[in-house]
Amino acid sequence: MIKILLVDDHELVRKGISRILQDISDFKVVGEVNSGEEAIKFCRNDPPNIVLMDMNMPGIGGLEATKQIIHYAQESKVIVLSVHTENPIPARVMQMGAYGYLTKGTDPHEMIIAIRKVAAGQRYIAPDIAQQIAIGQLNLEDCSPFEQLSKRELEITIMLTRGARVPDIANKLNISAKTVNTYRYRMFEKLNVGSDVELTHLALRHNLIDSNQL
């Protein structure tokens, strides 16, 4: 039996996925949570086989939650569900240790295939995403400027572009506000921007974030 945890801040999305999976005889949805923090807590107490993780949620979000689950509950394999279809997000998520990456428009049949493959220890990336990653590696001159950021810098970038304040980011990532600002200024230098507004505009241009999330 493949035990699955659903992580999404939208109840409708969780219920929809749950209905799809409950008809599969060897699948069992063992939990539904609405935040990265709750997902980490669940996995540390009773690790499922598969975590279907939404990328964009309030709080620490899916990126940081994925990293912590990989660290604290290594028996749980994370499949990220995201609206992001272009680098650097998909490649970074897989480099971080996630076992799968699917878009929110994924066909239910493909989701079932992905869960089976990941549960068997194989990695799975939606074909369209895998193609974009491969093309991006071949066309380095077209790479997003966000490719040069570290994992932590990318996490903070996403939080800043979603309107999070420095103290809130520090609290969520368990680091000092001074450290957050150090990362922030380093990101500004790498990306050649001078403010959070410019950072957000750059992120929008390179599809790092969706305007509907602002």
C-alpha positions as CSV (number, residue, x, y, z in Angstrom):
1,M,0.0,0.0,0.0
2,I,1.4,3.4,-1.0
3,K,0.6,6.0,1.8
4,I,0.1,9.5,0.4
5,L,0.1,12.9,2.2
6,L,-1.6,15.8,0.3
7,V,-0.3,19.3,1.0
8,D,-2.1,22.3,-0.4
9,D,-3.6,25.4,1.1
10,H,-6.7,25.1,-1.1
11,E,-9.2,22.6,0.3
12,L,-10.9,22.2,-3.0
13,V,-7.6,21.1,-4.6
14,R,-6.9,18.6,-1.9
15,K,-10.4,17.1,-2.0
16,G,-10.2,16.9,-5.8
17,I,-6.9,15.0,-5.7
18,S,-8.1,12.8,-2.9
19,R,-11.2,11.7,-4.9
20,I,-8.9,10.7,-7.8
21,L,-6.6,8.7,-5.6
22,Q,-9.1,7.0,-3.4
23,D,-10.3,4.9,-6.3
24,I,-6.8,3.4,-6.7
25,S,-6.7,0.1,-4.8
26,D,-3.1,0.3,-3.7
27,F,-3.2,4.0,-2.8
28,K,-4.2,5.4,0.6
29,V,-4.4,9.1,1.4
30,V,-3.3,9.1,5.0
31,G,-3.5,12.9,5.5
32,E,-4.4,16.3,4.2
33,V,-2.7,19.5,5.4
34,N,-2.8,23.1,4.3
35,S,0.8,24.3,5.0
36,G,4.4,23.4,4.8
37,E,4.7,23.6,8.5
38,E,2.0,21.0,9.0
39,A,3.5,18.8,6.3
40,I,6.9,18.7,8.1
41,K,5.2,17.9,11.5
42,F,3.1,15.1,9.9
43,C,6.1,13.6,8.2
44,R,8.3,13.6,11.3
45,N,5.5,11.9,13.3
46,D,4.3,9.3,10.7
47,P,6.2,9.4,7.4
48,P,4.1,8.6,4.4
49,N,5.6,7.0,1.3
50,I,4.7,10.0,-1.0
51,V,4.1,13.7,-0.3
52,L,2.2,15.6,-3.0
53,M,3.5,19.1,-2.2
54,D,2.0,22.4,-3.4
55,M,4.8,24.8,-4.2
56,N,3.0,28.1,-3.4
57,M,1.5,28.3,0.1
58,P,1.5,30.8,2.9
59,G,4.1,30.4,5.6
60,I,7.4,28.7,4.7
61,G,6.0,27.4,1.4
62,G,6.6,24.2,-0.5
63,L,10.3,24.8,-1.3
64,E,11.5,25.0,2.3
65,A,9.0,22.3,3.4
66,T,10.4,20.0,0.8
67,K,13.9,20.6,1.9
68,Q,13.1,19.9,5.6
69,I,11.1,16.8,4.8
70,I,14.0,15.4,2.7
71,H,16.2,16.0,5.8
72,Y,14.0,14.8,8.6
73,A,11.9,12.1,6.9
74,Q,14.1,10.5,4.3
75,E,11.7,7.6,3.8
76,S,9.1,10.1,2.4
77,K,9.5,11.0,-1.2
78,V,8.3,14.4,-2.4
79,I,6.4,15.1,-5.6
80,V,6.0,18.8,-6.1
81,L,2.8,20.2,-7.8
82,S,3.3,23.7,-9.1
83,V,2.1,26.3,-11.6
84,H,5.8,27.0,-12.5
85,T,6.7,25.4,-15.8
86,E,10.0,27.1,-16.5
87,N,13.4,27.1,-14.9
88,P,14.9,27.8,-12.4
89,I,12.2,26.4,-10.2
90,P,11.8,22.8,-11.6
91,A,15.5,22.1,-11.9
92,R,16.2,23.5,-8.4
93,V,13.4,21.5,-6.8
94,M,14.8,18.3,-8.3
95,Q,18.4,19.2,-7.4
96,M,17.2,19.8,-3.8
97,G,16.1,16.1,-3.7
98,A,12.5,16.0,-4.7
99,Y,11.6,12.8,-6.5
100,G,9.0,14.3,-8.9
101,Y,7.7,17.5,-10.4
102,L,4.3,17.9,-11.9
103,T,2.3,20.9,-13.1
104,K,-1.2,21.6,-11.6
105,G,-2.6,20.9,-15.0
106,T,-1.3,17.4,-15.0
107,D,-3.7,14.7,-16.2
108,P,-4.9,12.4,-13.4
109,H,-3.5,9.3,-15.2
110,E,0.0,10.9,-15.4
111,M,-0.2,11.7,-11.6
112,I,-0.9,8.1,-10.9
113,I,2.0,7.0,-13.1
114,A,4.3,9.5,-11.3
115,I,3.2,8.3,-7.8
116,R,3.9,4.6,-8.8
117,K,7.3,5.4,-10.3
118,V,8.4,7.6,-7.4
119,A,7.2,5.0,-4.8
120,A,9.4,2.5,-6.7
121,G,12.4,4.7,-6.2
122,Q,12.4,6.4,-9.7
123,R,12.4,10.1,-10.3
124,Y,9.6,11.5,-12.5
125,I,9.3,14.9,-14.2
126,A,6.4,15.9,-16.4
127,P,7.5,15.5,-20.0
128,D,7.0,19.1,-20.9
129,I,9.0,20.3,-17.9
130,A,11.8,17.8,-18.6
131,Q,12.0,19.1,-22.2
132,Q,12.3,22.7,-21.0
133,I,15.0,21.8,-18.5
134,A,16.9,20.0,-21.3
135,I,16.5,22.9,-23.7
136,G,17.6,25.4,-21.0
137,Q,20.8,23.4,-20.4
138,L,21.6,23.5,-24.1
139,N,20.8,27.2,-24.5
140,L,22.7,28.6,-21.6
141,E,22.6,32.1,-23.0
142,D,18.8,32.1,-22.5
143,C,19.0,31.1,-18.9
144,S,17.0,33.0,-16.3
145,P,19.1,35.4,-14.2
146,F,17.7,33.6,-11.2
147,E,19.7,30.5,-12.1
148,Q,22.7,32.1,-10.4
149,L,21.0,32.3,-7.0
150,S,21.6,29.8,-4.3
151,K,18.8,27.7,-2.9
152,R,18.4,29.9,0.1
153,E,18.5,33.1,-2.0
154,L,15.8,31.7,-4.3
155,E,13.6,30.9,-1.3
156,I,14.0,34.4,0.0
157,T,13.4,35.9,-3.4
158,I,10.1,34.1,-3.7
159,M,9.0,35.2,-0.3
160,L,9.9,38.8,-1.0
161,T,8.1,38.9,-4.3
162,R,5.0,37.6,-2.5
163,G,5.1,40.6,-0.1
164,A,6.7,38.9,3.0
165,R,8.5,41.3,5.3
166,V,12.1,40.7,6.4
167,P,11.2,39.9,10.1
168,D,8.5,37.4,8.9
169,I,11.0,35.7,6.5
170,A,13.6,35.5,9.3
171,N,11.0,33.9,11.6
172,K,9.8,31.4,9.0
173,L,13.3,30.3,8.1
174,N,14.6,30.4,11.6
175,I,17.4,32.8,10.8
176,S,18.1,36.4,11.9
177,A,16.7,39.5,10.1
178,K,20.3,40.6,9.6
179,T,21.0,37.3,7.8
180,V,17.9,37.8,5.6
181,N,19.1,41.3,4.6
182,T,22.6,40.0,3.8
183,Y,21.0,37.5,1.4
184,R,18.7,40.2,0.1
185,Y,21.5,42.6,-0.8
186,R,23.6,39.8,-2.3
187,M,20.6,38.9,-4.5
188,F,20.1,42.5,-5.5
189,E,23.8,42.6,-6.6
190,K,23.6,39.4,-8.6
191,L,20.3,40.4,-10.3
192,N,21.3,44.0,-10.8
193,V,18.1,45.4,-9.1
194,G,17.8,48.1,-6.5
195,S,14.5,47.3,-4.7
196,D,11.9,44.7,-3.9
197,V,9.7,46.2,-6.6
198,E,12.4,45.8,-9.2
199,L,13.0,42.3,-8.0
200,T,9.3,41.5,-8.4
201,H,9.1,42.9,-11.9
202,L,12.2,40.8,-12.9
203,A,10.6,37.7,-11.4
204,L,7.4,38.3,-13.4
205,R,9.3,38.8,-16.6
206,H,11.1,35.5,-16.2
207,N,8.0,33.6,-15.0
208,L,9.5,32.9,-11.5
209,I,6.1,34.0,-10.1
210,D,2.6,34.4,-11.5
211,S,0.9,37.8,-11.4
212,N,-2.2,36.0,-10.0
213,Q,-0.2,35.2,-6.8
214,L,0.5,38.9,-6.1
